[in-house]
Amino acid sequence: MPISRRMVLAGAAVFPAFALPPHSANAQPGLGLAERRAVAAYQEGVFPGPLGEIRAAAGTDVEVDVGWDRIAQPGQAAQYAGPGYWTDIYFTPLIRALTAIGSDAMGRDALKAKLRRIAVAYNPDTAPASNYPNGLRFADGTLTINWHPNSNASDVADRAEALQKVLEAGL
């Protein structure tokens, strides 16, 4: 489910640094048919696997909202399904962090009690290239991830560590 304009505006009031540009409710300018097809192929062919792992690691059917129209980048359609793009940027680190937190009963209970929603978005004006904690917020049961969708893909461990620290601080 894409992030709605209303959700963006509500989030901007709480986290101004995460405010998305005014056109955020619409697709990225320049996204053509190839990009839209690649997004649909990822959603149907790749994403169900990580989504199931995220929910299993969280121990609950946590809502996962991905702003596909924000993380899709013009001219990059061929890379979307590769592990070095969205999977290793967002989902593998998230699975690792949730798995580490949920490794004992206390962590599993905390995740079930407090993690309600995960929102993945990309704001080119505020997403850090490598200072991953600066692209994370956890408040009111929502974990928001705002990272570049295609940079430093090999930093899986650093992203997972940042996610784990932010979540543990709020659980």
Secondary structure, 3 states (H helix, E strand, C coil): CCCCHHHHHHHHHHCHHHCCCHHHHCCCCCCCHHHHHHHHHHHHHHCHHHHHHHHHHHCCCCEEEECHHHHCCCCCHHHCCCHHHHHHHHHHHHHHHHHHHCCCHHHHHHHHHHCCEEEEECCCCCCCCCCHHHHEEEECCEEEEECCCCCCCCCHHHHHHHHHHHHHHHC
